[in-house]
Amino acid sequence: MLVGARPEQYAEAFSCFYREFVARLVAYIVHQGASMDLAADIVQDTMIKAYRKWPEIECHKAWAYKVAYREYLRHVMRVVEAPVAEISEPTPLLPCPEEAEAWAQEQEIVRVVRGLPGRQRQVFALFLDGWTPAEIAGLLGIEGPAVRSSLRKARVAVGAELRRGEGDENGEIGEGEA
């Protein structure tokens, strides 16, 4: 913690943090159900807040995930959606064109993850981002066994849905549909 530090003293540390976590944090918020544009806006606002409070924050990664998730929840609670087609504008936080195929595959996973119950979705998205069950438990303030249980249920549901999707693409009938 650098309480009393001047911005030039922590600018490099913040810059490294930003480069390492901005895309991962956007992906996490997208996994929660946000559009790419909304997730990018939320993460950008979160990073601005992080920079302003940088010396006061003890665990920057956990702080950023909590703040971004809470902001997403606030957005969901106050927005009444009107059914219109989403027109996405290019943003520097979107994947590079050469990574389009990997991005398309990730979108399928995002679609499946969005169908999970809230706690499973949250735990699974953090796990996909590289968090350990112990770190997830600490971040969410729940017991380790609850995290492992949610993770197990999410893996089973995601696996079943992805297998079902593969069968649909091949013209096959998925499990339980015969």
C-alpha positions as a printed NumPy array, in Angstrom:
array([[  0.   ,   0.   ,   0.   ],
       [  1.364,   3.393,  -0.986],
       [ -0.769,   5.797,   1.059],
       [  0.463,   9.32 ,   0.475],
       [  2.263,   8.353,  -2.725],
       [  2.201,  10.701,  -5.706],
       [  0.63 ,   9.437,  -8.963],
       [  3.99 ,   9.224, -10.737],
       [  5.135,   6.769,  -8.054],
       [  2.407,   4.24 ,  -8.811],
       [  1.667,   4.993, -12.482],
       [  3.91 ,   2.166, -13.715],
       [  2.381,  -0.383, -11.328],
       [ -1.11 ,   0.67 , -12.38 ],
       [ -0.143,   0.52 , -16.051],
       [  1.073,  -3.082, -15.677],
       [ -2.082,  -3.995, -13.77 ],
       [ -4.278,  -2.403, -16.433],
       [ -2.555,  -4.23 , -19.301],
       [ -2.771,  -7.566, -17.487],
       [ -6.362,  -7.401, -16.276],
       [ -8.469,  -5.141, -18.505],
       [ -9.372,  -7.805, -21.093],
       [ -9.87 , -10.47 , -18.425],
       [-12.16 ,  -8.202, -16.446],
       [-14.187,  -7.358, -19.57 ],
       [-14.57 , -11.095, -20.25 ],
       [-15.715, -11.667, -16.655],
       [-18.422,  -9.001, -16.939],
       [-19.501, -10.38 , -20.335],
       [-19.798, -13.822, -18.718],
       [-22.169, -12.279, -16.207],
       [-24.483, -11.262, -19.055],
       [-23.316,  -7.818, -20.166],
       [-22.856,  -6.848, -23.794],
       [-19.261,  -6.299, -24.879],
       [-19.831,  -2.537, -25.066],
       [-21.375,  -2.336, -21.605],
       [-18.646,  -4.533, -20.113],
       [-15.953,  -2.35 , -21.691],
       [-17.58 ,   0.791, -20.247],
       [-17.912,  -0.723, -16.787],
       [-14.325,  -1.938, -16.79 ],
       [-13.019,   1.403, -18.029],
       [-14.873,   3.188, -15.198],
       [-13.545,   0.602, -12.738],
       [ -9.984,   1.19 , -13.913],
       [-10.387,   4.95 , -13.532],
       [-11.578,   4.428,  -9.954],
       [ -8.698,   2.009,  -9.339],
       [ -6.157,   4.55 , -10.547],
       [ -7.602,   7.255,  -8.306],
       [ -7.596,   4.959,  -5.251],
       [ -4.503,   2.914,  -6.184],
       [ -2.438,   3.708,  -3.07 ],
       [ -5.351,   2.834,  -0.763],
       [ -6.218,  -0.54 ,  -2.316],
       [ -4.603,  -3.604,  -0.747],
       [ -5.556,  -6.298,  -3.275],
       [ -5.991,  -4.604,  -6.655],
       [ -7.244,  -7.673,  -8.547],
       [ -9.986,  -8.559,  -6.037],
       [-10.951,  -4.903,  -5.641],
       [-11.366,  -4.433,  -9.414],
       [-13.464,  -7.593,  -9.812],
       [-15.741,  -6.618,  -6.918],
       [-16.211,  -3.045,  -8.094],
       [-16.874,  -4.052, -11.711],
       [-19.33 ,  -6.781, -10.711],
       [-21.21 ,  -4.466,  -8.35 ],
       [-21.416,  -1.808, -11.055],
       [-22.792,  -4.383, -13.483],
       [-25.423,  -5.413, -10.922],
       [-26.38 ,  -1.756, -10.38 ],
       [-26.754,  -1.368, -14.136],
       [-28.93 ,  -4.473, -14.429],
       [-31.168,  -3.346, -11.584],
       [-31.823,   0.123, -13.006],
       [-32.111,  -0.593, -16.747],
       [-35.375,  -1.442, -18.417],
       [-34.404,  -3.009, -21.701],
       [-36.178,  -2.176, -24.926],
       [-35.966,  -4.984, -27.495],
       [-33.721,  -3.579, -30.212],
       [-30.871,  -5.03 , -32.198],
       [-27.524,  -4.375, -30.575],
       [-25.194,  -2.377, -32.756],
       [-21.682,  -2.858, -31.545],
       [-19.111,  -0.141, -32.034],
       [-15.434,  -1.003, -32.342],
       [-13.479,  -0.588, -29.127],
       [ -9.816,  -1.162, -28.304],
       [-10.949,  -3.676, -25.687],
       [-12.431,  -6.012, -28.321],
       [-10.257,  -8.872, -29.607],
       [ -7.853,  -8.312, -32.495],
       [ -9.11 ,  -9.348, -35.946],
       [ -6.568, -12.175, -36.166],
       [ -8.094, -13.678, -33.041],
       [-11.611, -13.784, -34.529],
       [-11.977, -17.594, -34.53 ],
       [-10.941, -17.919, -30.901],
       [-13.28 , -15.052, -30.068],
       [-16.175, -16.808, -31.854],
       [-15.542, -19.966, -29.814],
       [-15.447, -17.92 , -26.629],
       [-18.82 , -16.42 , -27.558],
       [-20.327, -19.902, -27.603],
       [-18.96 , -20.495, -24.118],
       [-20.29 , -17.093, -23.028],
       [-23.747, -18.062, -24.34 ],
       [-23.662, -21.293, -22.364],
       [-22.289, -19.668, -19.197],
       [-25.023, -17.019, -19.301],
       [-27.57 , -19.817, -18.956],
       [-26.172, -20.934, -15.599],
       [-27.788, -19.914, -12.303],
       [-26.249, -16.737, -10.843],
       [-23.825, -18.194,  -8.296],
       [-22.653, -20.944, -10.674],
       [-22.153, -18.342, -13.412],
       [-20.147, -16.093, -11.111],
       [-17.938, -18.915,  -9.785],
       [-17.407, -20.45 , -13.239],
       [-16.512, -17.106, -14.831],
       [-13.907, -16.457, -12.135],
       [-12.552, -19.986, -12.578],
       [-12.276, -19.431, -16.346],
       [-10.269, -16.316, -15.574],
       [ -7.742, -18.349, -13.592],
       [ -8.944, -17.844, -10.026],
       [ -8.495, -20.797,  -7.676],
       [-11.451, -22.047,  -5.6  ],
       [ -9.802, -20.635,  -2.475],
       [ -9.407, -17.205,  -4.111],
       [-13.022, -17.305,  -5.306],
       [-14.226, -18.186,  -1.801],
       [-12.29 , -15.245,  -0.374],
       [-13.554, -12.822,  -3.01 ],
       [-17.196, -13.857,  -2.697],
       [-17.144, -14.396,   1.075],
       [-18.402, -17.984,   0.894],
       [-16.995, -21.324,   2.059],
       [-14.621, -23.363,  -0.114],
       [-16.979, -26.373,  -0.323],
       [-19.74 , -24.092,  -1.642],
       [-17.382, -22.822,  -4.35 ],
       [-16.336, -26.352,  -5.325],
       [-19.969, -27.481,  -5.399],
       [-21.023, -24.559,  -7.612],
       [-18.024, -25.161,  -9.851],
       [-18.834, -28.867, -10.203],
       [-22.473, -28.147, -11.055],
       [-21.439, -25.484, -13.556],
       [-18.942, -27.815, -15.263],
       [-21.591, -30.531, -15.614],
       [-24.16 , -28.09 , -17.026],
       [-21.701, -26.42 , -19.415],
       [-20.388, -29.785, -20.645],
       [-23.897, -31.076, -21.271],
       [-24.92 , -27.914, -23.131],
       [-21.776, -27.901, -25.289],
       [-22.301, -31.575, -26.16 ],
       [-25.928, -30.822, -26.973],
       [-24.782, -27.932, -29.218],
       [-22.318, -30.177, -31.055],
       [-25.106, -32.678, -31.731],
       [-27.34 , -29.905, -33.098],
       [-24.61 , -28.775, -35.493],
       [-24.199, -32.312, -36.825],
       [-27.951, -32.82 , -37.213],
       [-27.975, -35.265, -34.297],
       [-30.44 , -35.401, -31.451],
       [-28.954, -34.367, -28.1  ],
       [-29.339, -36.299, -24.849],
       [-32.882, -36.461, -23.571],
       [-34.375, -35.226, -26.849],
       [-35.232, -38.606, -28.38 ]])
